[in-house]
């Protein structure tokens, strides 16, 4: 599988990353068979999809623990990323959170440790100094951030150099293209893309906005009248489903599945280091690994950009999918 170097580090990762939030199960994801998850982890490693992303906040540590069990005996073949929640960004708390993640992951080191959302109550230079201590101690190889906008990136870049910013990016959510991605490219910070299929919308699971269940219709794509929304906006339901229809037509024209096309488009974008795809069983591991083999012609890449421009314009530069007043700045 194709690999890319993250930021200025020497860490090379596959262009597809195994996202581990869903294997935690729970209210958002439903029941997860543990053996399915472990088999998926082993299958992914055998396919060269050996980059795993989790967080202490995914299932209150359950995702880390399950990943740790899945990597027993094969840890040396895997690249493990996890994240520290913002309430653990003081120097002492970050170091303790790292120790707790190491224990749950059953490992001696974390390949990529990310600050999960900014904590603006703690000076960024203090937090990053603690990150550098962890790197110096050999507990962390590379440091990064997740859900940080250009202003916060500017501030932390004065203290050090995070090698990744993990943000939401897909054909249906291109907000980072306004400011965040240009800043990352300028500063040699690799973009890790989460929600590349926009919670199943780009898998063609839903024919209309009314088909999307309540739990998945909470982003700024949907009306503020939908249960569970927090953004207070009118949404962009027509533009979203116009875009999905157009993407589907392009995929049909080139004889490819829409999911593979959506992932391949992201891989082709400047600044992208890896695309995080949720995987829960071996079949999904195989399907996602196959997406890395698809290279889209330049005219198709451009056409996909054009048909999603109205949705990009409607949602604007707010890179927070859930809040009208962005927490990402």
Secondary structure, 3 states (H helix, E strand, C coil): CCEEECCCCCCEEECEEEECCHHHCCCCCCCCCHHHHHHHHHHHHHCCCCEEECCCCCCCCHHHHHHHHHCCCCHHHCEEEEEEEHHHCCHHHHHHHHHHHHHHHCCCCEEEEEEECCCCCCCHHHHHHHHHHHHHCCCEEEEEEECCCHHHHHHHHCCCCCCEEEEECECCECHHHCCHHHHHHHCCCEEEEECCCCCCHHHCCCCCHHHCCHHHCCCCCCCCCCCCCCCCCCCCHHHHHHHHHHHHHHHHHCCCCHHHHHHHHHHCCCCEEEEEEECCCHHHHHHHHHHCCCCCCHHHHHHHHHHCHHHHHHHCCCCCCCCCCCCCC
